[in-house]
Amino acid sequence: MEEGNTSIIVGIFFMARCLVPLLIMFGISYILKRLGYIKESPSPPHEFPNGGDEYNKGNTEEGGFTHGTT
């Protein structure tokens, strides 16, 4: 067998090695969704309550993460 043909075959085996497990995982996921074991995640809320102020408090004096400073 020629060297060029061998490299093509090795490339095909490499792609099969990556794609076959991926297709198996997608197939299992599809079957579990069809059986109802996996549910779609709920959509996030459009707005946070109070304008999202309590979620946006980073390292501030008003709240959020404090590291022993007063």
C-alpha positions, 0 to 999 in steps of 0.5 A: 500500500502506498504512503498516501493511501495509508494517511487517508485511511488513518485520517478516516479512522481518526474522524470515525474515532471522534464522530462515532462516540459523539453520535452515540451520545447524541442518540442516547440524549435524543432517546432520553428526551423522547422518554421524558427523562430529560426536560427542557430547561425553563427560560430565564426571567425577562427582568430581575425583581427590583431592577436587578439591583441585588444581583449587581452588587459586587464588592461594594459597601452596600452589599455583595462580597465583603472581605472583613472591611467595615 
